[in-house]
Amino acid sequence: MKPFNFKTAKYTVSGVSDIGLDEALRLWKAKFPTFVHFKKAITGGYPVLKDFESYVEEVWDSIEKVTAKEAFSQKNAEKRRMYFDCIGVVELFKQANPKLLDRQVIKKKRKRWDDKNDPYDYKFEDVYELYSIDPAELYKGAKGGGVEISRFGSTAKYIAVRCWCTTTNREYWIYVPEDEALKKGVSRWSSERKNSDYDAVKAIAWTIRLDITEPEKIYRQGDIIVAKESANSKKTTPYHLSKEDYLKLMYSET
């Protein structure tokens, strides 16, 4: 059996095969925050990969991460997906020079339960930030990506709401349609949109969908949304939550 030649081998990254060593290392550097995370996920301490693991540890600090610009330059859709997966949505948005439109801090009191399953009131501040991203920033310098910047129009924007988990403080960026981030009565077709026309809480409320009318309460645990029926609740076509109901009905968030 021939020894493993890690320098000439081809690798599979995020489900895409036939990736050379240099490219694979740059993708892994973007995907994993530290060498320890890389080691745990990729080499796992297997004896056959000992030399490869030692090499990666030696060069880890000098590896340059792949960039959003490179991701959008990939002609192959699967390779673009691989790059996006490794870069991650948080870093992808940050590299696109996002512009802050609205920031709201909401003081909340929510029900939580202790180790004995007894309820108590938990007070905290919840922060929501809304950003715009010029499509031209995402595709700037991208060649062969198959995207024509002109088709977005001069007033087009990508909109993302930035929020944090109230328990772990993990950061999230969530895409929302621009119409849903604008205050009531403001049209996205207006060329004179101002920061004051946007509403970060309205945007985050839109990300929640319910399929019952007149819910009594809403419980949120991470990405899981549970709506408690009231006596008047009926099944209905799924709809997006309004800002008013988001602020009124949210009973517990963890």
Long-range contacts (C-beta under 8 A, 24 or more apart in sequence): 4-48, 4-49, 4-51, 4-52, 6-49, 6-51, 6-52, 6-55, 13-82, 13-86, 14-81, 14-82, 14-85, 14-86, 15-78, 15-82, 16-78, 16-79, 16-81, 16-82, 23-66, 25-56, 25-59, 25-63, 26-63, 26-64, 26-65, 26-66, 27-66, 27-82, 27-83, 27-86, 28-86, 29-60, 29-63, 29-64, 29-65, 29-66, 30-65, 30-66, 30-86, 30-87, 30-88, 30-91, 31-85, 31-86, 31-87, 31-88, 35-60, 67-95, 68-92, 68-95, 68-96, 68-138, 69-95, 69-140, 69-141, 69-142, 72-138, 72-139, 72-142, 72-145, 72-147, 73-141, 73-142, 73-143, 73-144, 73-145, 74-145, 75-144, 75-145, 75-146, 80-145, 89-173, 90-171, 90-172, 90-173, 93-131, 93-133, 93-160, 93-162, 93-173, 96-133, 96-134, 96-137, 96-138, 96-158, 97-133, 97-134, 97-137, 98-131, 98-132, 98-133, 98-160, 99-131, 99-132, 99-133, 99-134, 100-129, 100-130, 100-131, 100-195, 101-130, 101-131, 101-132, 101-159, 101-181, 101-195, 101-198, 101-200, 102-128, 102-129, 102-130, 102-195, 102-196, 102-198, 102-199, 102-200, 103-127, 103-128, 103-129, 103-130, 103-200, 104-128, 104-199, 104-200, 104-201, 106-201, 106-247, 108-250, 108-253, 110-166, 110-250, 110-251, 110-252, 110-253, 111-251, 111-252, 112-252, 112-254, 124-166, 126-163, 126-164, 126-166, 126-253, 127-163, 127-164, 128-161, 128-162, 128-163, 128-200, 128-201, 128-203, 128-204, 129-161, 129-162, 129-163, 129-200, 130-159, 130-160, 130-161, 130-162, 130-181, 130-198, 130-199, 130-200, 130-203, 131-159, 131-160, 131-161, 131-162, 131-173, 132-157, 132-158, 132-159, 133-157, 133-158, 133-159, 133-160, 134-158, 154-191, 155-188, 155-189, 155-190, 155-191, 155-193, 159-198, 159-203, 161-200, 161-203, 161-204, 161-207, 163-204, 165-222, 166-253, 166-254, 167-254, 174-204, 174-207, 176-203, 176-206, 176-207, 177-206, 180-206, 180-240, 181-206, 199-243, 201-243, 201-246, 201-247, 202-242, 202-243, 204-246, 205-240, 205-241, 205-242, 205-243, 205-245, 205-246, 205-247, 206-240, 206-241, 207-240, 208-240, 208-241, 208-246, 209-238, 209-239, 209-240, 209-241, 210-238, 210-239, 210-241, 211-235, 211-236, 211-237, 211-238, 211-239, 212-236, 215-245, 215-249, 216-249, 217-249, 217-251, 217-252, 218-249, 218-250, 218-251, 219-251, 219-252, 219-253, 220-250, 220-252, 220-253, 220-254, 221-252, 221-253, 221-254, 222-254
